Amino acid sequence: MRVPSGAGADRWLGLLPAVLWLLIFFLLPLGLVFLMSFAERGLYGGVRWTFGLENYHRAIDPFYLPVYGRSLLLATVTTVLCLLISYPIAYYIALRADPKWKRALLILSILPFWTSFLLRTYAWMFLLRTEGFINTLLLMLGVIERPISWLLYSDVAVVIGQVYGELPFMILPLYVALERVDVRLIEAAMDLGANRVQVFWRVLLPLTQPGIVTAVVLVFIPSLGAFLAPDLLGGAKSAVLGTVIQNQFVQRNQPMGAALSVLLILIVLGLLRVALRLAHTTERR
């Protein structure tokens, strides 16, 4: 059946606000960053619109390789820990919890979103510092004799902050994937003699693999470009790509910061393509 021209015009008119929003607040800033990445830093900072590839040559300099490696490592550790913590939580909410409590448990899992991430990061600084709650409690219980100095301003603190911040992004997709699992498949596998480990590896894991891929993408990509938790919880010791980009803009070297940002976008797009291909292959199986 042919769609009347008036209905088609109304459909495109309804999409116009979304298209304008993406154009003004996404494509134009992204295009400006891409254009700025080829410019030069002015004598006293700022942007001099003389185009070249010098920023990209500096961005792939071996000096930045430890920064890329640390960023990938912290993002990977954050993602793995979030997955290990979130899967049992999502499994309990989706398949074991009383139906009348599911909504309350889901609200509790996203409760941190009700507060600013900056405030939550400062709360972790209070907990992890030398005179903070954790050290004070351990000293009172006699577990330690002196405060633990490496809890704050270390990679451990960065991972703790990022895991806490990204956990809801992992729980929700896993919950959706697990809720779609037919419980009768688990019961049938156990009736056929499979133990709990075999049920997990051969039934639950394959059925929820698309949800796992989605959750991993949602956690890994923000963790790769994070700068707030590494800056506040890691201090100067935790130089990652996000903090390096931030410092370049603070130092009025916008072209270099833009080049590093474009490289980060390309890395994220490459990883996203791999994840989507993996998810598509899993769904076809």
N, C-alpha and C positions, 0 to 999 in steps of 0.2 A: 504494500500500500504506500502510495506516494505521500510524503509529508508536505503539507501546504507551505508555501513560501512564508506566510505570516508566522507559522509555528517555528520554522527554522530561524527567522529573524529574532523572534522572542528568545529562542534558545541561546543564540550568540549574544544577544543583549544581556541575558542573565550571566553569561560568562565574563562579560566586560569588566566588572569590578575586580574579579580574581586576576584577570590578565593584566590590568593596570597595576594592581598591587605587586605582582611578580615583576613587572617591568621596572617599576619605580624603586622598589625596596630590595630587589634581588639582582636582576640582570644589570641595571645601570651601575650599582656599586661594584658588582663583580667585574664588569667591563672596565671601570675606572681603576680597580686594583690591578687588573691584567695589563692595562696600558701603562700604569705607573711603574710596573716591574721592569720595564725597558728603559725607564728614565734614569737620570743621574741625581745624586745628592748634591744640593747646592753647597756653596762655600761655607755658609753659616747654617746649614741644615735646610730642610725643606726639599722641594722638587725642582729640578732643572730639566725642562723637557727636551733633552738631547738623548736620542734613543740609541740603544746598543744592548749587547748581551753580557756586559760586565757583571751585572748582579747575579745572573745565572751561573757564570763562571765561578764567582765567589761562593755561591750557594752549594755547589758540588765540590768545593774544596775539602780536602781531608780534615781540615780543622773542624768541620761540622759533622763529620762521621760519628764521633762519640755521642753527639746530641741526637742524631737520628737513631742510633742504636739504643740509647737510653729511653727515648720516646717509645720505640717499638716494644722494648722490654717491659716498661711500666704498663703500657696499654695491654700487653698480653697477660701479664700477671693479674692486672685488675679484672680482665675479662674472665680468666680461668677461675679466680676466686669468686666472682659474682655468680658464675655458672654453678660451681660446687655448692654455694650457699643457697642459691635461688631454686634449684631444681627440687630439693626436698620440700621447701616451703610451698612452691607451686603445686607439687604433687599432693601434699596434704590438703591444701585449699580446694583443689579441683576434684579429687577422688576420695578423700577420706573425711573431710569436715562435714558436719551437719549442714544441710542446705540452708537452714535459717541463719547460720553463722558465716556463710560464705561472703556475703556483702560486707559484713563488719570486718572480716579478716582482710578483704581486698582494700578497704578504706585504710586499715592500719598499715598495709604495705606501701601505700602511696602517701601516707601521712607526712613524711619529710618534705614532700613537694609544697606543703602549706607554709613552709618557712623559706626564707631566702637562703640560697646556697652559700652566700657570703657569711651570713650569721651562723650557719651550721659549721662552716670551716673554722670560724673563730671559736666556736664551742669546742671543736676538737683540739684547737691550740690550747685552750684552758685545761682540757683533760690530759693532754700529753706532755705539757711542759714540766720542767724539773720540780716546780712547786705545785703542780697540778693535782687533780683528784686521784688519778691512777697511782702516781708515785706516793702520795700521802697515804692512800689506803694500804698499799703494799708495805710501807714503812710501819704503819700502825699494826698490821698483822704479823710483822716480823719476817715477812717473806724475803725482803732485801734489807741490807744494812745502809745503803746509800742510794740516793735517787738515780734512776736510769736516765742517763743523759742523751741516749740516742733515740729515744721515743719521738722527740720533736726535731725538726730540721734534718730529716733523713728520708731516704727512699721508703722506709717502713711507714712513716707518717703520711707520705704522699699516697701510698697504696691504700692505707686505711681510709683516708679522706675520699679518695676516688671510688673505692668499693662502696662506701656508705652513700655517696652521692648517686652512683649509677645503679644501685641494686634494684630500685623499682622498675627501671627500664628492662631489666632481665626477668623479673618476676612476672610481669603482665603478659608478654608474649608466650612464655612457658605455660602460664596458667591457661591461656586460650588454646594452646596446642594440646595440653593434657585433658582439658575439659571435653575435647572432641573424641578422645579415645573411648572406644566401647569397652566398658568394664567386663563384658562377657568374654572378650578376647583374653583378658588376664585370667579370668576364672577357668577358661578352657585350657590355657597353657598350664596352670597349676594342677588341673584335673589329669592332664597327660603326664604329670610327673616332674614338671619344671620347678626348680626352686626359685626363690626371690631374685637371686642374681641372674639366673637365666631368663626370667621373665623381663627383667630390666633390659638386658642386652639384646634379646631377640624379639621382644614385643614393644616395650615402651620406647626404647631409644630409636628404633627405625620409624615408628609412627609419629614421634615428636621431633624428628630431625629437622623438618622445615621450620618449626617454631624455634628450635635451638639456633639455627642459622640466622633467623631474623633477630633474635635476642642478642646474639654475639655481635652482629653488625651494629645494633643500636647502642651497645656498650663500648665496643672497641673504637668506633670512629670518634665519638666525643672524648674518649680517654686519650686518643692519639694527639688531639689538638688542645688538650686541657692546659690551662695556664694558671688558674686561680689556686687550685690545691697545690701544685708544685711550687708556686711562688710563695704562698703563705706557710705551708706545712713543710716544704722541702728547703726553703731558704736558698742561699746562693749555691749550695752543694748540688741541688737538683736542677741542672740546666736541661730543659727539654725544649722541643721545637716550639711549643706554645709560648713559653717564657722568652725564648730568644726573639720570636716575632714581636712580642710585646715590647721588649727592650729596644728593638730597632726603631719602633714608632716613637717610644718615649725619647730616644736620643735624636729624634728628627731625621732619621735615615729611612724615610718612608719607601723609597724605591727598593732598598734591600729587604725591608720587611714585607713589601708586596711580592717580591720574587720568592721569598721563603713561603709566603702564603699560597702562591700559585703552585709551588712544588708540593705543599701539603695537600692541596685540593687534588692534584694529579695522583698522589699516592692513595688518597681516600677513594677516588674514582676507580683506580685499578683494583684495590681490595674489594670494593663494592661489586665490581663486575665479576670477580672470582666467586664471591659469596652468592650472588644471584645465579650464576651458572651452576654452582654446587646445589643450591636449593632447587633449581629447575630439574637437574639430573635426579635428585632424590625423589621429587614428586612423580617423575616418569616411571621410576621403579615401583 
